[in-house]
């Protein structure tokens, strides 16, 4: 069984007209089956890319700037909201 899927942004998650309406229900269906989703992109970890990552998995690891930055969203409510694992 697939446990983790990395999702690219430009041309995969986001098309010419933005994120297609069918994407988020498909994401929810995968999550309900226990599949984790992580964003992987050449974009920096802010703005729309960060919002997409949070929506894919608010507690996950996400890769930005073509692998130069890996962000881990915090699971501890007393720690910062996100921190870099690799810079």
N, C-alpha and C positions, 0 to 999 in steps of 0.2 A: 504494500500500500504506500502511496505517496504521502509523505508527512510534511514536506516543505516545498513551496513553489516560489521561485524568485520571479518578480514581475518587473519588466522594463517599463519606462514611462513613455518616451516619445516613439510613436508608431506602434506601440503595443497596448498600453493602458489608455493612452491619449491619442486620438486621431485628429484629423483636420478640423472636426467640429467639437473637439473636447472629448471628455469621457463619455462613451456611449451609455445610454440608459440601461442596457442589459448587463453592464459590468457589475454594479453593486449587488444586485440579486444573485449573480453567479458567485461573487465573493462570499456572500452570506451562506450560500449553499455549501461551498467548500469548507468554510469555517465550521458549519454545523456537523460536518463529517470529520472534524478534527484536523483538517489540513491547515498548516500555518502558511501565511503569505508574507513575503518580505520584498520590499521595494529595492531595486538595484538600478542605478541611473548615473549618467554623467553629470547630472545637474547637482548644484550645491544643496546642502541639507537645510533649506529654508523655503519659504513661500509655498507655491503649489506642491512641489515635490514633498515637502515635509507634511503637508496636509494629506496627500495621498498615502504616505507611509503610515500616518496615524490611523487613517481609515482602514487600511489593509490589516494592520495589527498594532493596536495601541500599546502592546507590551512587547513588541518584537525587536529584532535587530534589522537595521536597514542600511544599505550601502549607497553612498553618494560619491560624487566627483570621481567616477570611474574606479572606485575601490580605494581612493585615498582617504576616505572618511567612512567609518562604520559607527552608526549611532545606536545606542541601546536606550530604549524608552524605559524609564524608571518603573519599578514595581513597588517601590517603597514610597509611601505618600510623604515621608519626611525628607526625602532626598530630592535633588534637582529633577526637573521633568525629563531631561535627557542628558546623556553624557557621552563623549566620544570614547569608543573602545580602541580605535586605531586611527591615528592621524599621521 
